[in-house]
Amino acid sequence: MRLNLILFSMLIIFALTLVNAEHQYRNNYSQLDRENKLTFELRDEQTKLQIEESEKSGNDRINEIATKKLGMYAPKKLDKRILK
């Protein structure tokens, strides 16, 4: 009788341990899924920012800002002087 009670107690303990391990596994898997989604979103945002950066640092945009906002222009042949 006592042996049955000990075995039954061990069975309950192992069952609770199994349930706890399964619960932790599901929580970790759920968190992994959330992190994977976040990683995908951050990579997408990084790609968008790289495209935006390349658009803003392009030669055409720099040339446009230099001529319109700063009043700069490419020197003509008469404007060039060689110093010795």
VOBA-1610 file (N, C-alpha, C; in pm, whole numbers, padded with zeros to 5 digits, always signed):
BEGIN
Met+00083-00120+00000Met+00000+00000+00000Met+00087+00127+00000Arg+00190+00122+00084Arg+00279+00238+00093Arg+00356+00258-00038Leu+00397+00148-00101Leu+00468+00154-00227Leu+00379+00216-00335Asn+00253+00179-00335Asn+00159+00237-00432Asn+00146+00388-00414Leu+00143+00432-00290Leu+00132+00575-00261Leu+00257+00650-00308Ile+00374+00590-00287Ile+00500+00652-00332Ile+00504+00659-00485Leu+00467+00550-00551Leu+00466+00548-00697Leu+00364+00647-00753Phe+00250+00654-00689Phe+00147+00749-00734Phe+00195+00893-00717Ser+00262+00922-00606Ser+00317+01056-00584Ser+00423+01089-00689Met+00510+00993-00718Met+00611+01016-00821Met+00548+01038-00958Leu+00442+00963-00986Leu+00371+00979-01113Leu+00313+01120-01124Ile+00255+01170-01017Ile+00198+01306-01016Ile+00309+01409-01035Ile+00421+01390-00967Ile+00534+01485-00977Ile+00587+01486-01120Phe+00606+01369-01180Phe+00656+01363-01318Phe+00556+01422-01416Ala+00428+01400-01392Ala+00325+01456-01480Ala+00326+01608-01472Leu+00337+01663-01352Leu+00343+01808-01337Leu+00470+01865-01399Thr+00581+01794-01387Thr+00705+01837-01450Thr+00692+01838-01602Leu+00628+01737-01656Leu+00606+01731-01801Leu+00517+01844-01848Val+00411+01872-01775Val+00321+01982-01811Val+00395+02116-01805Asn+00477+02134-01703Asn+00554+02258-01690Asn+00654+02272-01805Ala+00721+02164-01841Ala+00817+02169-01951Ala+00747+02202-02082Glu+00632+02143-02106Glu+00556+02172-02228Glu+00510+02318-02231His+00470+02369-02116His+00427+02509-02107His+00545+02603-02138Gln+00660+02575-02081Gln+00778+02657-02109Gln+00818+02649-02255Tyr+00808+02531-02315Tyr+00839+02514-02457Tyr+00748+02601-02542Arg+00620+02599-02513Arg+00525+02678-02592Arg+00548+02828-02574Asn+00577+02869-02452Asn+00608+03011-02429Asn+00733+03054-02505Asn+00836+02972-02500Asn+00961+03005-02572Asn+00939+03007-02722Tyr+00860+02913-02773Tyr+00833+02910-02916Tyr+00753+03034-02959Ser+00659+03073-02875Ser+00580+03193-02904Ser+00668+03317-02904Gln+00759+03327-02809Gln+00850+03441-02803Gln+00945+03440-02923Leu+00991+03323-02963Leu+01077+03311-03081Leu+01004+03360-03206Asp+00877+03325-03218Asp+00798+03370-03332Asp+00784+03522-03333Arg+00758+03581-03216Arg+00749+03727-03207Arg+00881+03793-03246Glu+00992+03737-03198Glu+01123+03793-03230Glu+01155+03780-03379Asn+01114+03670-03440Asn+01135+03654-03584Asn+01056+03757-03663Lys+00934+03785-03621Lys+00852+03888-03688Lys+00916+04025-03672Leu+00965+04053-03551Leu+01030+04181-03526Leu+01158+04194-03610Thr+01234+04087-03622Thr+01354+04088-03704Thr+01320+04118-03850Phe+01215+04056-03899Phe+01172+04081-04037Phe+01131+04227-04056Glu+01055+04282-03960Glu+01013+04422-03970Glu+01134+04516-03965Leu+01231+04487-03879Leu+01349+04573-03869Leu+01434+04565-03995Arg+01445+04447-04056Arg+01519+04436-04182Arg+01450+04513-04292Asp+01317+04507-04293Asp+01241+04581-04393Asp+01262+04731-04376Glu+01258+04777-04251Glu+01279+04919-04223Glu+01422+04960-04260Gln+01520+04874-04233Gln+01659+04904-04267Gln+01674+04919-04418Thr+01609+04832-04493Thr+01615+04842-04639Thr+01555+04973-04687Lys+01441+05011-04630Lys+01377+05137-04668Lys+01468+05255-04636Leu+01532+05252-04519Leu+01621+05361-04480Leu+01744+05367-04569Gln+01796+05253-04610Gln+01911+05253-04701Gln+01874+05311-04837Ile+01754+05279-04884Ile+01707+05335-05011Ile+01691+05486-04998Glu+01631+05529-04888Glu+01612+05672-04865Glu+01746+05744-04855Glu+01842+05683-04788Glu+01974+05744-04774Glu+02042+05757-04910Ser+02031+05652-04990Ser+02096+05659-05121Ser+02030+05762-05211Glu+01899+05781-05195Glu+01829+05884-05273Glu+01874+06024-05230Lys+01891+06043-05100Lys+01927+06176-05051Lys+02073+06210-05070Ser+02156+06110-05087Ser+02298+06139-05104Ser+02343+06125-05250Gly+02247+06115-05340Gly+02281+06102-05481Gly+02337+06231-05538Asn+02416+06220-05643Asn+02481+06337-05704Asn+02380+06436-05759Asp+02270+06388-05815Asp+02170+06479-05870Asp+02109+06568-05761Arg+02079+06510-05648Arg+02020+06587-05538Arg+02120+06689-05484Ile+02244+06647-05468Ile+02348+06738-05418Ile+02368+06853-05517Asn+02369+06821-05644Asn+02384+06924-05747Asn+02266+07021-05744Glu+02146+06968-05726Glu+02026+07053-05721Glu+02030+07147-05601Ile+02068+07096-05486Ile+02076+07180-05366Ile+02184+07286-05383Ala+02299+07246-05441Ala+02409+07341-05459Ala+02368+07456-05552Thr+02296+07425-05658Thr+02260+07531-05753Thr+02142+07614-05704Lys+02039+07551-05651Lys+01917+07625-05614Lys+01928+07694-05478Lys+01973+07621-05378Lys+01973+07678-05244Lys+02099+07759-05214Leu+02212+07713-05264Leu+02338+07778-05230Leu+02388+07872-05339Gly+02324+07869-05454Gly+02364+07958-05563Gly+02498+07922-05625Met+02539+07801-05613Met+02667+07758-05670Met+02648+07723-05817Tyr+02758+07725-05889Tyr+02754+07687-06030Tyr+02889+07629-06069Ala+02888+07553-06177Ala+03014+07496-06226Ala+03094+07608-06291Pro+03223+07619-06261Pro+03304+07728-06316Pro+03319+07713-06469Lys+03317+07828-06535Lys+03338+07829-06679Lys+03487+07839-06706Lys+03522+07826-06830Lys+03663+07828-06866Lys+03728+07961-06827Leu+03655+08070-06841Leu+03710+08202-06808Leu+03728+08220-06657Asp+03650+08145-06578Asp+03659+08158-06432Asp+03778+08082-06373Lys+03837+07994-06448Lys+03948+07912-06398Lys+04080+07987-06412Arg+04161+07976-06307Arg+04293+08038-06309Arg+04393+07940-06251Ile+04506+07935-06313Ile+04611+07846-06266Ile+04714+07929-06191Leu+04742+07892-06068Leu+04839+07963-05986Leu+04969+07884-05983Lys+05078+07959-05996Lys+05209+07894-05993Lys+05286+07937-05871
//
